[in-house]
C-alpha cells in the first residue's frame, strides 16, 4: 500500500486531523471519525456502457457527549475551520438533547488485530479502461447465447480513522470491488455477482459465463402452480435469508427491545442441527474489517450453534446496559441504530449443487430472490419473488424453466428443513454462504413472467 500516487493521505496525516478535532472539543467525551476515499462505477445495459462516474469525498463525523446527552454532526471538509465547525455543531446538538439514562460511556481502547491485507493496489489502480475491458468480457459471454448484458462494475478505495477522548485511535485503509450482471436472452434471464477487496479475485469470466448459460437455459418459461416444494437455493438466495436474520434479531438492541426472534430463546433449538451461523470480520474469506464504527476490535460471535440460539452482537451502548463488553459491531453514525452482524458465515457441508439436484425427485432450482421484505420479524417470515433463472427439477435433473413464483416462508422453519448443505462458500453481500437444499419451501403465488 503506497500513497506516492496521491490516493491516500496516510495514517500519520489522518491521526493528526483526528487529534486536532478532539482538541477542539469541550464535551465530556468525544468521538471523531474521518473517512476519505474514491468510488468509481461503470454501468452497462443492452451490452453498451452508458455511464462511467467517479467520486472522491471526505467525511468528518463527530459524536459529542455532555453528561448523558449525545450530539452528532457530519461535514465533508478537512480544513481546520470546517472540522472545528463540525465539532462545535455536535456539541450544540448535544446541549439541546434530552438525557439518555442508559448511556454510560464511549468505549476504551483495546488492541486491534489485522490478520490479512485490506488494501490492494490492483483494485485502487483499476481504471475506467480496465473496467471497460472487463465489461467487454461480459458482453462477449452474452453474445455467445444471442443475449444482452446489463449491470455494473464498481471499484473503490478508502482510508478511515476513529479516535475518541478515551484513547481509541484506530486506522485502516481498504479497497472494494463489486460486479453484478443480469443477462437477458429474450424471455430468459441469468444473474451473477462477485465481491472482493482484490479485483483480481473476482473471476469475471466465470461469473459472466454462469449468467449467460442461465439466461439461455431459462428461455420460454412455463406456468407453474404454487405450493410446497423441495428447493435447491444458490448462495445468492441463502445470503438474502441470513442477512434478514441479522436485521430481524442478531442485534443486542433488538433483544433488549423485545423485537428479536432470539429473545427468550437463548440455549434453545430454533432451527436444524446442521445450521451454524457466526459473524467474524477478521476471516479472510470476507471483506476484512479490523474494527467497528467505534474503533473497537471485531470479535467472532457464534450466533446460532448447531441449531441453538447462542449469542448476539453488541456495541458499547448495548454492552454497558448488560455489564458486558462490546463485540465490535457498532455501526457508527449517531449510534442509535444499534449493532449489526455484517460479516456472517453459514457453516458449509459436503455436497455439491449437482448432488443436491440429483437427489431431488421433484422440486425447484432457484437462482436468486428479488423484492424480498420482512412480514413478521419474531417469526422470521419473509416474502419475495424468484428471479433470473427458476427451473423445475424432475427425477434428479433440471428439465425446464418455469415462471417466477412468490414465496412466503419462515427463515427459521426453512433452516429446520435443510437436507443438504453445499461444500463451497461464496461471499454475497453481508454473508459468506453455501448453497442449500431445503424441503417443503412454501410458494404462495404465481407470476406472468
Protein Blocks (a to p, Z undefined) as FASTA:
>chain_A
ZZklomagbjklmmmmmmmmmmmpcbfbdcdddddddddddddeehiafbdcdddddddd
ddddehjaccddddfbfbfklmmmmmmmmmmmmmmpccdfkbnbdcdddddddfbafbdf
klmmmcfklmmmmmmmmmmmmmmnopaceddddddddddddddfkopacddddddddddd
dddehjaccddddddfblklnommlmmmmmmmmmmmmgoiacddeddddddddfklmmmm
mmmmmmnompfklmmnopafkgopgoiafbdfklccdddfkbmkbccdfbdfkopacddd
dfbgghiafbdcddfklmmmnopacehiaggjnolnopadfbbcddddfbdfklmmmmpm
bdcddfbdchiacfblmlopacdddeeiiaddeehiafbdcddddddddfklmmmmcfbd
cfbdcdehjbccdddddehiacfbdcfZZ
